[in-house]
Amino acid sequence: MQHLDGNALAGALAEFLSFDVTTAIARCNGCGATDEFARAIVFTSPAGTVVRCPSCDHVLATLVESGDRAWLGFSGVSAIEVRRG
């Protein structure tokens, strides 16, 4: 399956988060690596979006949308660093 980089998350998550998630730094639960979401590996399909760690391929986050609802999961992230200002 072909994948995109983490910049593909900008539009999908902008509706739910008040900051640009692509500039946030996430720590992977799988390997402990820290990197910007923009560098993540993103797979999209009609069923949803899966975001994987660029270092170890661990699932960082998922996004599933259906009609007027959305489910965001960040189970593979132990921390997210967001810069203010």
BAKEVO-247993 format. One record per residue (C-alpha): residue number from 1; x negated, y negated, z. Coordinates in nm, 4 decimals, padded with zeros to 6 digits. Layout:
// residues N
node resi = NUM	xx = X	yy = Y	zz = Z;
...
***
This chain:
// residues 85
node resi = 1	xx = 00.0000	yy = 00.0000	zz = 00.0000;
node resi = 2	xx = -00.1363	yy = -00.3412	zz = -00.0924;
node resi = 3	xx = -00.1789	yy = -00.5867	zz = 00.1937;
node resi = 4	xx = -00.2016	yy = -00.9627	zz = 00.2408;
node resi = 5	xx = -00.4135	yy = -01.1653	zz = 00.4825;
node resi = 6	xx = -00.2786	yy = -01.3234	zz = 00.8007;
node resi = 7	xx = -00.1898	yy = -01.6473	zz = 00.6254;
node resi = 8	xx = 00.1186	yy = -01.4608	zz = 00.5016;
node resi = 9	xx = 00.2539	yy = -01.4930	zz = 00.8579;
node resi = 10	xx = 00.2752	yy = -01.8731	zz = 00.8442;
node resi = 11	xx = 00.6153	yy = -01.8918	zz = 00.6791;
node resi = 12	xx = 00.7663	yy = -01.5866	zz = 00.8446;
node resi = 13	xx = 00.6797	yy = -01.6891	zz = 01.2034;
node resi = 14	xx = 00.7131	yy = -02.0685	zz = 01.1673;
node resi = 15	xx = 01.0865	yy = -02.0298	zz = 01.2228;
node resi = 16	xx = 01.0305	yy = -01.8751	zz = 01.5685;
node resi = 17	xx = 00.7117	yy = -02.0345	zz = 01.7068;
node resi = 18	xx = 00.6405	yy = -02.4040	zz = 01.7642;
node resi = 19	xx = 00.2767	yy = -02.3708	zz = 01.6584;
node resi = 20	xx = 00.0987	yy = -02.2435	zz = 01.3493;
node resi = 21	xx = 00.0361	yy = -01.8810	zz = 01.4397;
node resi = 22	xx = -00.2310	yy = -01.8443	zz = 01.1711;
node resi = 23	xx = -00.4634	yy = -02.0722	zz = 01.3726;
node resi = 24	xx = -00.4025	yy = -01.8886	zz = 01.7024;
node resi = 25	xx = -00.6668	yy = -01.6432	zz = 01.8216;
node resi = 26	xx = -00.5507	yy = -01.2974	zz = 01.9245;
node resi = 27	xx = -00.7308	yy = -01.0299	zz = 02.1284;
node resi = 28	xx = -00.6682	yy = -00.6779	zz = 01.9998;
node resi = 29	xx = -00.5560	yy = -00.4166	zz = 02.2522;
node resi = 30	xx = -00.7216	yy = -00.1477	zz = 02.0421;
node resi = 31	xx = -01.0820	yy = -00.2686	zz = 02.0194;
node resi = 32	xx = -01.0947	yy = -00.5962	zz = 02.2136;
node resi = 33	xx = -01.1932	yy = -00.8003	zz = 01.9093;
node resi = 34	xx = -01.0774	yy = -01.1626	zz = 01.8990;
node resi = 35	xx = -00.9990	yy = -01.3376	zz = 01.5743;
node resi = 36	xx = -00.7560	yy = -01.5811	zz = 01.4147;
node resi = 37	xx = -00.4251	yy = -01.4330	zz = 01.3020;
node resi = 38	xx = -00.5129	yy = -01.5718	zz = 00.9581;
node resi = 39	xx = -00.7782	yy = -01.2994	zz = 00.9275;
node resi = 40	xx = -00.5372	yy = -01.0164	zz = 01.0184;
node resi = 41	xx = -00.4235	yy = -00.7588	zz = 00.7639;
node resi = 42	xx = -00.0545	yy = -00.7952	zz = 00.6851;
node resi = 43	xx = 00.1718	yy = -00.5361	zz = 00.5237;
node resi = 44	xx = 00.5182	yy = -00.6444	zz = 00.4170;
node resi = 45	xx = 00.8105	yy = -00.4320	zz = 00.3023;
node resi = 46	xx = 01.1889	yy = -00.4625	zz = 00.3007;
node resi = 47	xx = 01.1867	yy = -00.2880	zz = 00.6422;
node resi = 48	xx = 00.9626	yy = -00.5531	zz = 00.8014;
node resi = 49	xx = 00.6113	yy = -00.6864	zz = 00.8489;
node resi = 50	xx = 00.3229	yy = -00.5097	zz = 01.0212;
node resi = 51	xx = 00.0123	yy = -00.7038	zz = 01.1274;
node resi = 52	xx = -00.3070	yy = -00.5026	zz = 01.1792;
node resi = 53	xx = -00.6433	yy = -00.5856	zz = 01.3384;
node resi = 54	xx = -00.9098	yy = -00.6553	zz = 01.0719;
node resi = 55	xx = -01.1710	yy = -00.4829	zz = 01.2911;
node resi = 56	xx = -01.0053	yy = -00.1522	zz = 01.3894;
node resi = 57	xx = -00.6701	yy = -00.1382	zz = 01.2020;
node resi = 58	xx = -00.4724	yy = -00.1253	zz = 01.5313;
node resi = 59	xx = -00.1172	yy = -00.2655	zz = 01.5011;
node resi = 60	xx = -00.1212	yy = -00.6173	zz = 01.6502;
node resi = 61	xx = 00.2323	yy = -00.7311	zz = 01.5796;
node resi = 62	xx = 00.5548	yy = -00.6485	zz = 01.4000;
node resi = 63	xx = 00.8378	yy = -00.8588	zz = 01.2625;
node resi = 64	xx = 01.1753	yy = -00.7173	zz = 01.1654;
node resi = 65	xx = 01.4536	yy = -00.9401	zz = 01.0357;
node resi = 66	xx = 01.8166	yy = -00.8492	zz = 00.9769;
node resi = 67	xx = 02.0803	yy = -01.1078	zz = 00.8990;
node resi = 68	xx = 02.0977	yy = -01.3592	zz = 01.1845;
node resi = 69	xx = 01.8530	yy = -01.1680	zz = 01.4115;
node resi = 70	xx = 01.4808	yy = -01.1065	zz = 01.4272;
node resi = 71	xx = 01.2616	yy = -00.8872	zz = 01.6461;
node resi = 72	xx = 00.9041	yy = -00.9955	zz = 01.7147;
node resi = 73	xx = 00.6625	yy = -00.7520	zz = 01.8751;
node resi = 74	xx = 00.3114	yy = -00.8357	zz = 01.9915;
node resi = 75	xx = 00.2450	yy = -00.5066	zz = 02.1695;
node resi = 76	xx = -00.1030	yy = -00.4742	zz = 02.0201;
node resi = 77	xx = -00.2210	yy = -00.8136	zz = 02.1440;
node resi = 78	xx = -00.3489	yy = -00.8602	zz = 02.4990;
node resi = 79	xx = -00.3786	yy = -01.2403	zz = 02.4733;
node resi = 80	xx = -00.3121	yy = -01.5221	zz = 02.2289;
node resi = 81	xx = -00.5174	yy = -01.8420	zz = 02.2454;
node resi = 82	xx = -00.3360	yy = -02.1509	zz = 02.1149;
node resi = 83	xx = -00.5216	yy = -02.4794	zz = 02.0831;
node resi = 84	xx = -00.3386	yy = -02.7899	zz = 02.1955;
node resi = 85	xx = -00.3285	yy = -03.1081	zz = 01.9952;
***
